[in-house]
Every structure is written in C-alpha cells, then in structure tokens.
Amino acid sequence: MQSGVKLVGRYFILFRQYIKKVNTVLVFALSKIHSYKKYLIRSIMVGTVISIVVTFLSILGHFRLYENIITDYFQSISHKKAQDVVLLFITDNDYKKVFGGISPLSRRKLADIIKVLVKLKARVIALDIDITEKKSDDKYLADAFQQAINSGFPIVIIGNLIPLEKSNQQMENLNDCLPYADENTSYTDERFLLFKKVDSGISWQDKPMYGGAMFRLDRDSVFRKAELLYMVESGDKRKESLTSPVPSFPVTAAAAYAGMDKDALMNSLLTYHKGEIHLKGTYKEIGNIKFEKGGLITPVYIGNYRHFNYSCNLKQLLNDYGYDKPGALTIFKDKVVIVGGTYDIHDFYITPLGKMSGMEILANITQSILNQQLISHTNFYIALFMEILFSVLISFVFIITTRLKATMLCLITLVPITVAASMIAFYSIYYWLNFIPTIVGVIIHDWFKNIGGHEK
C-alpha cells in the first residue's frame, strides 16, 4: 500500500515539473510574440496570401504538371491487388486459333464464351469488344445474351460513341476518333463532350447494359482521367439541344456488380446532384461517386494485368468448360469479368503505370470505382485553412528561435510531414495539399525581411 502511495506521489511530482516547464515555454513564447507581434502579423499575412494564391492556382489547374508527376509517382510505389475484377484475354494466339484471325470476331465463339462464364458463375460479364457491325451469326450471340440475362447474369457491352463534330464522317475504327482535351475540343455549356450514339442494329429481347468508352488523353498523351458519363444527343429533331446522359463502360460494369439494373443506373445518372452520382444496388452500395466538370473522374490505377486475376488461355478454357462439360470453382466466380483482346497493337496506351491494353485500363477504372478510390482536389476551404495553419505555425517557429534553427527545423520536420500528409490524403481519396509553396514563401520572407530592426 505504501509503495503505491509513493509511486503516485512520484508521478505527481513529475507532472508538476512538466507543467512548470510547459508554463516556462509558454511564457517565453508569449513574450517573444509580444515583442515581435508586428513581424508575426506580417509573416502570417504573407503566409495567408501565398496560401490563397496557391490554392486558387491549384484548383484552376496551373499546377497540373507538378501534380501529374507526383500522382504518377505515388501510384507507381503502391502495391495493390484487384479484388472484384478479373481479366479474360483474347490473345494473338487465341485470335488466330479460336477466331481464325478474322475480324469482326465470330459471334458463335463469343456466345460460347458467354455460356462458359455463366457456367462458372461470373457475377458480371463485360465485353470490351466491338459488336456494332452486323454479322450473319448475330443470333447466336443474341441467344447467349438472353439466356445469361434470364439466369440473372448481367451483360455489359461497349458502345459506339462518336463526337458530334465527327459524327458525319465514316469511322473505320472507334479509336480513330479519340478526342483530345486541348483547345480544339468542343464542349457544351455543361463542359460535357457531346456525342452521338451509333446503334448496332442487332436486336434481342432484353438488351444488355450499355457503356461508352471514349476517354480523353492528357496533353502529354497519357491516360489519367476517364469519363464517368457522357452527354449524348437525344435524336429528337424537335428539340435540338435535348441531351441525355450515358454511362461509361466502367461505371456500368461497377453498377451491375453492385446489383443495379439499367433503370436504376439511369435514374442515378438523371438525378445526379452537385457533381455526384449515387450507386446502390441489391448486392452492394458503392456510394457517392464525385466527378469533375465534363463528367470526368481520375481513377487510382492498380497496375497492369499482373495486379489482377486473369486468364490468357481462352482455347483451354473453352475446352475445359465448354459444351456438356461441368462447371467448377474458378477465379471468375462472383467477379466482374472483362473480356477483351490484346491482338490489336493500336489498342495500347500510356498510363501513369506504363503501357497497358485498353481492357486493362477499363479494369483499373472499374476497380477504382468499386473501391471508391478516385483522386480529386480537397475542398477549397479545407485546403486553404490547412495551408494558413501551416503558415501560422512556421511564423511562430521563426519567432521563438533563430533563423537558421527555424529554417532547419522546417526543412527537416515540416517538409517531410507535409509529404506524409499528402500521401495519407492521396490514399484517402482527397490528395492535393499544396503546403510546400507556403512553407518556402514564409521562410524566404523571414530571411529577407527587415522589420523594426528584428535580428536573430
């Protein structure tokens, strides 16, 4: 009992000593602040002005190059694995041996793929394959679609979208009309690219879910952003300006995975509020997906096919689980299965993580939507408040110590802390925290000021 009392007394004495030290530091700091309050006020004003300017410039996109470099680096050092999306490649070898090296691809063989994936219980079957051209064996694919849909397996197909300024031209390849985000790109008042939808003419009773895939490259020809939705002309000649939203392929695949049907997804698109759509299905609630002006999102890339479960032996798959063969537990069960080809050398693009095929890019965007990992600027007021807070902190540091010590302290502690904060924010969706210009600006101000003879 006595030993316990002694221990409590010892801790009490240590606590009193700690309080005295804190009080001494506070008195010292307050005396310094009182002595140099004019300098402190001016330093805080400088930091505030820099913070306001930096925040505005960042939101207006003037730091885009710097932000792109850092974003690409952060994504490259992270190691992630897709949990919900699986890739089924049609390789160059499959293209020759299974499809006979003929394009458009055989509808019979595509129908066989659909039936196998239904047998293996894929949750969503998404075809990154152009099926808009009519073929004599379209009925086989239509029947496979109908059987899958009737059995509760949603089908997502990629649609043909053409920018309105090019809609009257004959397009041999959808990739020939990829719009670039430069000064020559035409926008509507809502900053959405206006597209024309080209229907395939293939008819089936319950059409699959539709998703567009017309993504704009950045100025350096890198895929960083993607459309969440498009604005498409309605075709109603009585109302020239009437448009309707169309989902992108990844958001359609994600919505189907969540358990949304076509009507539920369209209702979400039609009722978007303040740049957000809400995806909630019978299986999963993805939540609010924020998009920028123009319907754009910036996904967090996971990586190439090595970061996904995948199959690149289509012939073997069809042999093992084809007609009258039993099913089995495979990587496709309960997953979004994206089926696409890698035999077209023109369907490869540069991403923040290197060169990828079109279907790999679609898979990355789909998984990013399902994970709700989208990169965006912080709220203007939050970013501004945090930057001003740092400027005040730096000003206090320069008040209570020498210039050299304060500068070293900022460089050794504050800069690493801000980098760490940016990385944490990056992985928490809201990434852009531009502290460095504020820190550097306040340091430069302190070194080159000459106010009231204040010297260190």
N, C-alpha and C positions, 0 to 999 in steps of 0.2 A: 504493500500500500504506500509506504514511504517512498519507495523508488519511483512509483507512478507519479506522486506529487512532485518529486524532484525533476522528473522528466518534463512535466507540464510547466514547471517554473522555468526550466532552462529554455524551452521553446518560447515562452512568454518574453524572456529577456532578449532572445534573438529577434523576436518580432518587433520589440520596442526599438532595438538598434537599427533594424531595417527601416522602420518608419522614420527614424531620425535622419537616416541617410537620404531617404526619398525627400523628406522635407528640406534638407540642405540643398539637394539638387534643384528642387522646385524654386526655392528662394533665390538661388544663383541664376536660374533661368529667367525668373521674373525680373530680377534686377537688370539682367542683360537686355531683356525685351524692353524694359522701361527706358534704358539708356539709349537704345537704338531703335525706338519704335518707328521713327520716320523711315529709317532704312528698311525695317521689316515690312512696313505697309507698302513701300515702293517695290520691294522684292516680290511680295505677294501679288501686287498688281501686275508686275511683269509676267509672273507665272500664270496668272489668270488670263491675261491677253494671249499669251502663247498657247495656252490650253484651248481657248475659244477658237483661235485661228487653226490650230492643228485638227481639232475635232471637225470643224467645218470642211477643211480641205480633204480630210479622210472620207467623210460622208459624200462629198462631191466627186470622189474618185481620183483625186490628184496624187494619192499615194499608191495607186493601183499596182504599179510595177514593183514597188518595195513590198507591198502586201502579198503579191503573187509569189515572189521569191521565197518569202518566209513561209507562206502557206504550203508551197510545194515541198519545202524542206521538212516542215513538221509532219506532213503526210508520209514522206519517204522514210522517216525514222521510226514510225509507229508500225507495230506488227499486229495485224488483225486477221481474223478468220470469219468468213461469211457463215451465218447460222441458218439462213432461211432460203437462200438462192443457190441453185445447182445449175451447172452448165452441161449441155449436151451438144458437143461439137460435131458438125459435119465437116470433116477434114478433106483435104485434097484427095486423099486415098478413097474416102467414102464417096466423094463426089464422082469419082471415076468408076468405082466398083459397084456401088449401090444405085447411083443415079445415071450411070452410063456416060457421065461427063456432059450431060445435056441440060441446058437452061431454057426456060423455067423448069424447076425441079418437078419430077414425076409426082402427080397428085396421089397415085396409088401408094407410093413409098412413104409420102408424108402421112397418109392415112394409117399406114402400118405403124409409124412412129407414135401417132396419137393413141392408137389402140394399146400399144405396149406400155405407154406411160400411164394410161388409165388402169391397166392391169397391175402396174407397180405402185398405184395409188399416189401419184403426184397430186399435190393439192391444186396447183395452177399450172397449166400448160401454155407457155408463151412462145409464139413463133416469131423469131426475128428473120422472117423470110418473106419476100415479096410475092404475094399470091394474087395480085391485082389483074394479071393477064389471064384471059380466058384460055382454058385447055379442054380437050375432049374428055379427059378423065376427071373433070372437076367434081362429078357426082360422088366419086369415092371419098374425096376429102370432105365433101358436104355431109355425107352419111356418117363419117367418123366424128365430125364435129357434133352432129346431132346426137349420136349415141353417148358421147362424153358429157355433153350438157345435160341430157336426160338423166344421166347417172350421177349428176351433181359435181362434175369436174369442169370448172370454168376454163374457157379457152380465150386467150388474148392474142390478137393478131396485130401486126404492124400495118399502119395505114399509109396511104399515099397523100402527102400534103405538098402543095406547090405554092410558093409565094405568089401573091396576086400579080406582081409586076412581071412574072414569068409564066403565068398560067396559060397564056395563049401559045406558048412555044411547045414544040414536040420534045418531050424529055425521054431519052432512051434509058437513062439511069437516074434514080432518085438522088444519088449522091452528086450528080452534076449540078444540082440547084441548091446546094448548101448555102444559106445566106451568111454573110459575114457581118459582124457587128461594127461596121465602120460608118463614115459619114454618108455613104451612098445607100445605106439600108433605109427603106421606107417604113414608117411606123404609123399607127393610128394615133388618135389623141390620147388613148389609154396606154400608149407605149407598148402595145402588143403588136407583133408582126401579124399582118392579116394574110391568111392562107385560103387557098381553095382546096376543097376536099375532092379527090378523084375516086369515085366508087369503082369497085372491081367488076360489077355486073354479075358476079357469081351469086346465086340465090340459094339460101337454105332457110328452113323454117325459123329457128331461133338463132339469130346471128351471134357470133362470138363477140366478146368485149373488144372494143377498138382503142388503139393508142397510136398517136403520131410519134414520129422520131425525126424531127428536123431541128437539129441542135446547132447553135452558132458557135463558131470558134472565137477565141480571144484574138486580139490584134497580133499576137506572136504565134498564131496558128496552133494554139494548144486548147484542148477541150477542158475547160474548168467549170463552166456554167452549163445548165441544161434547162429547157423549158419544162415547167410543171404542167402548164396548159397553154393552149393556143386559142386565138380568136379566128373563127372560120366564117366566111360569108355564108349566109343562110340560103342563098339561091332564090329568095323571094324578090322578083324584079319590081314589085310594087313598093318595096322598102329598100332602097339602095344601101342604106347604112346599117341594115339589120345584120347583126353578127351573133354567133353563139359559141360558147366555149367547147373545146375538145380536149380531153386529157392526153397527156403524153403516154407513151408505152410503159415507162417505169411506174408512173403513178397508177395506171390501170392495173398492172400486174400486182402492185402492192395492195391496192384496194380489193382485188379479187382474193388475194391471200388472206386479207382481214375478214373476208366473208361478205363483201358488198357486191350487189348485183349492178347491172347497168343503170337502172333507175336511181338507186341510192347514190351512186357515184355522180351521176349527172346532177342530182339535187344538191350535192355538196359543191359542185362547180358553179351552179347557178346562184347559190346563196353564200358565196364567199364574202367575208367581211374583213375590212381593213387588211387586205393582203394575206389572208389566211383561209385555207380550206380545212374542214374537219373530216377525218376519215375514221369511221366507226362501223365495224361490221359485226356479224353474228359470232365470229370467232375471236376477233382481236380489235381493240381500239388503238389506232395509231396516234390519234390526237390531232392537234392543230399543226398544219404544215404551212410555214410562212414562206411567201415568195416576194421577190423584188418587182419593181416596175418592169413590165414586159413579160410577166409570168415566169421569171427566171428564179432558179434555185442554184446554190453552189454546194454540191454533194461533198462529203468526205470520202475520198477514194480509199478502198480497202487494198487493192492491188490487182495483179493480173490473175490468170486462171489458177495459179498455184495457191492463191488465197481463198479459193472456192473448192467445194467438192465438184468433181467433173468427170465426164466420160468422153473419151475421144476415139472410141471403137464402136461406131454405130452398127457395123455389119455383125459384130459379135453379139451386140445387144439384141438385135432383131432375131438372130439365130437362137439365142438362149431363151427369149421370152416371146417369140412370135406366135404365129397361128398354132392353136391347140397345145401350147406349152404352158406349164403352170407359172404363177407369179412367185415372187419371193420378196424378202425384206432387202431393199437396196437403198442407195443414197438418195433416191428420188422420192421416197415416201414422205408425204406431208410437206413438200417443198415447192417453191416456185421453180419450175424447170424451164430455163430459157434454151430454146433450140435454135441454132444458127450456124452459119457457115464461116469457115476460115479459108476457103479456097479462092476467095476474091481478094487479090492483092490491093485493090483500091479501097477495101473496107477496113483499113487500119489507120489509126490516128494517134497523134501525140497527146498524152495526158500528163498531169503532174507527176505520175509514177512511171513514165516511159510509154513506149508504143504499145497500143492494145487494139484488138479487133473491136468492131462495132458492138458485138454481143457482150463482150467483156465490159465495155463502157456502160451499156444498158444494165448489166448485172450490178455494177458498182452503184449506179444511181438508184436502182430498185432497193438494194440492201440499205443504202443510206437513208432512204425514205422510211423503210421499215424500222430502222434504228433511231429515227428522228435525229440523225447526225447531219445537219445542214449548217454551213458556215454563213454567218451574217454579221453585220456591224452591231455593236452594242447600241442600246437605246441612247439617243443623243445626250439626254440629261444625265444618265448614269455615267457615260464616258466622260463628260465634262466635269461632273462632280469628283470623280476619281482622279482625274488629272490635276484639278485645282488642289485637291487634298495632298497630292504628292508635292506640288509646288510650295504649299504652306510648310510641309514637313522639311523640305530642303532648306527653306528660308530659316527655319528655327535652328537647323543644324549649323548653318553658317553664322548664326548669331552667337551660339554658345561655345564655339571653338574657333580655331584658326582657319584661314582659307585653305591651307594645304591639307590639314587634317579633315576638314569638311569635304573637300574635293575627293580625297582618297576614300573617305567613308562612303560617299555617294557612288563612286565608281566600283568599289569592292562589294558593297551591300545592296544599294538601291537598284543598280542596273541588273544584277542577277535576279533580284526579287521581282522586278518588273518583267523580265523574260520568263521567269517561272509562272508569274501571274498570267501572262499571255498564253503560255502553254496550257495551264489549267483551264483558262477561259476557252481556248480552242477546243479542248475535248469536252467542254460543257456547252458547245454549240456557239456561244457568243464569243468571238475571238478578238476582234480588233480593239486593242487597248494600246493607244499610241503614247506611252509615257516618255519615251527616250527624248523627243524634241523638247518637252517641258523641262526635264532634268538638265539637259545640256544648256538650254536657254537660261535657266536660273543660275547655273554655275558660271556661265560666261558673264552674265550681268554682275555677279558678285566680284569677279576678278577685275572687271574693267570699270567698276563704279568708283565714284569719288564723292561721297555724300557726307557732309558735316565733319570731314576730317576723320571719318571712321577708319581705323587701321587695325590690322591684326599683327 
